[in-house]
């Protein structure tokens, strides 16, 4: 189910390296692919949730979010790439699914408050959900050798070729784990 590419490394050690040497560990693998996706999707979310305040306010919210999401999306992609071989798996998943989007949400809230975004809560909620799912998928894809940046960078053509199967496996991962758990419970 989860055929990781690479040698396992302790999550604690990776996080320590990121904190001690952020430029060295995060700038080279900064993910322009994750950044572009985040800017488009999260910008659209803020545009839609702010349309009721008028097109001008919605456009301002889109621009603020797209710029913010481009920076943070690339950063979350770089962190996810650093975490792709981290163990234990459950703790790494918690960092990727909840920790990274949660920290981004705090910063995002501050940025939008400074920009006086009118309808903030809907955009923040939608953005958090999209960020959590996209961070999880990016991490999963990176564990399988796709969407990588820096010295491990994969080509867009490679990613286009392998991502459909990776996406299918990602979508089936939850039901597969649940079915396995239920089988063990029934037999055990």
C-alpha positions, 0 to 999 in steps of 0.5 A: 500500500505505502511503498516509500522511496528512500531510507527511513529517518527519525521524525525528530531528527528531521525536524531538528535539522529544519529548525537548526538549518532552515535555509539549507533544508528548505530553500533547495527543495522549495516546491514551486509545484505545490506553491502554484497549486496552493495559490490557485486553489486557496486564492479561489477559495478566498475569492468565492467566500468574499464575493458577497462583499463585492468583486473588489473585496473578493479580488483583494482577498484573492490576491492577498491569499494567492501571494501568501499561499504561493510562499507557504504552499512552497514552504509546506511542500519543501517541509513535506519533502524533507518529511517524506522518509520520516518515521514514525509514520503516524507522528509524521502524518499528524505533523503533515495533516494538522501541524503544518496547515495549523501553523499556516492557518495562524499566519494566514489569519494574521495576514488577512486581518492586516489586509482587512479581508471582510469574510475571513472565517469561511475562507480560513476554514476552506483554506485549512481543509484544502491545505490539510488534504493537499499537504497530505497528498503532496507528502504521500506523492513525495513518499512515492517519488513524485512532485519532488524539488531541489536536487531530487526534483522530478520533471513535470512529465514524470509527475503527470505520468505517475500521479494518476496511480499515486492519486488512486492509491492515496484515495484507497489508502484509508479504506484499505487500512480500515478493511485490514483493521476490520479483518484483523479484528474479526480474525483476532 
